[in-house]
Amino acid sequence: MSTYTGRLQGAQLEPSTVMIEISDGRFRVATGRVQLGSWPMTAIHAERKSIFRFDLAVGDEVFEFTPDDPNGFASAVGAIIDLTDSRGRFGLKARIERAATG
């Protein structure tokens, strides 16, 4: 079981401090003692938008999550990084290209 705290916000959700638990193939979100939702991991699409920020797509809704432990969360949720952006993400694209050619 992995637990991550951070800030979650969305179109219909004001920024809130939440706890995300990832275990047994489930993705659970709670704030305090209130359970906000639980979904199978297969229903969650996570994309890393910056070093600290993730977009979480759950069905038709997209939320922005800023975890206290971004690297641990990225690993646990299987977040992807879109390197097709010509500017690259975090300078990663340029570093990969330099390593491949040099």
Residue pairs with C-beta under 8 A, 6 or more apart in sequence:
1 21
1 22
1 23
1 24
2 21
2 22
2 23
2 72
2 76
3 19
3 20
3 21
3 22
4 19
4 20
4 21
4 22
4 67
4 68
4 69
4 72
4 73
4 76
5 17
5 18
5 19
5 20
5 67
5 68
6 17
6 18
6 20
6 65
6 66
6 67
6 68
6 73
7 15
7 16
7 17
7 18
7 65
7 66
8 15
8 16
8 17
8 18
8 20
8 29
8 63
8 64
8 65
9 15
9 16
9 63
9 64
10 61
10 62
10 63
10 64
11 61
11 62
12 61
13 63
16 31
17 31
18 29
18 30
18 31
18 36
18 65
19 29
19 30
19 31
20 27
20 28
20 29
20 65
20 67
20 73
21 27
21 28
21 30
22 28
22 41
22 76
22 77
25 40
25 41
25 42
26 38
26 39
26 40
26 41
27 38
27 39
27 40
27 41
27 43
27 44
27 77
28 35
28 37
28 38
29 35
29 36
29 37
29 38
30 36
37 58
39 58
41 77
41 78
43 58
43 59
44 56
44 57
44 58
44 77
45 56
45 57
45 58
46 54
46 55
46 56
46 57
46 74
46 77
46 78
46 79
46 80
47 54
47 55
47 57
47 79
47 80
47 81
47 82
48 54
48 70
48 74
48 79
48 80
48 81
48 89
49 55
49 64
50 89
50 90
51 70
51 90
52 66
52 67
52 70
53 64
53 65
53 66
54 64
54 65
54 66
54 67
54 70
54 73
54 74
54 77
54 79
55 62
55 63
55 64
55 65
56 62
56 63
56 64
56 65
56 77
65 73
67 73
73 79
81 89
81 92
82 89
83 89
83 92
83 93
83 96
85 93
87 93
88 94
